[in-house]
């Protein structure tokens, strides 16, 4: 495997995901919506970010993080299932396919999300490739990133900001929690698994935070300027739901300018990580390509 090939890393991840799905001791009626949601496509950016950082060091490092990467995708998938529910965003499509509550039913979708959330922590606690202290730290970080002062807090803030004017600072905080926390977890978990220096870990965390903002601005722009075949959801879904977004707050052109500024910031962080660690982290630039706007 080359250190710069995200396609190879994705294949590694999908193989690891399939392995863990086969190991689930789950009633078939529960397993169906879980697999449907897990295997419904998506870019896998969060787990790939974790794996790419470790693979920049060595393939051995990367393999140690494979189970944590799957756990992270479990958490992300659960959040999407719940985001799509009628009581939240009420979306009929996810990645171009019927959402879980449309494909099955609302109660089944809720329970599938609950199962994925809970099973994620079991995956990490049972991971024989990690030291006990690494497991404890990773579980602590993931529960914080996903919980009431992380992603869930961001989801609540996102809903409360509907149909009202908020400040740019408030919008940044919402997306720092809703989107950024899991990206930051991916970078910090990689540092823990790879036993990186505190200085490198701090820079990786900065990259995760910056990429989270960058990715959210990109998604907000995509909802305005792209069609549903690219976004995987209905066109202008955020506008329909009266969401607070960067284009709504700043306008289209200024949002694009901020996107460029955040991208430059991320590029500089990558250069600092490479210089400080002595390891080529240019693979992180490939993640920035996912924020391109034509």
Buried (B, 14 or more C-beta within 10 A) or exposed (E): EEBBBBEBBBEBBBEBBBEBBEEBEBEEEBBBBBBBBBEBEBEBBBBBBBBBBBBBBEEEBBBBBBBBBBBBBBBBBBBBBBBBBEEBBBBBBBBEBBBBBBBBEEEBBBBBBBBBBEBBBEBBBEBEEBEEEBBEBBBEBBBBBBEEEBBBBBBBBBBEBEEEEBEEEBBBBBBBBBBBBBBBBBBBBBBBBBEBEEEBBBBBBBBBBBBBBBBBBBBBBBBBBBEBEEBBBBBBBBEBBEBBBBBBBBEBEEBBEBBBEBBEBBBEBBEBBBEBBEBEBBBBBBBBEBBEEE
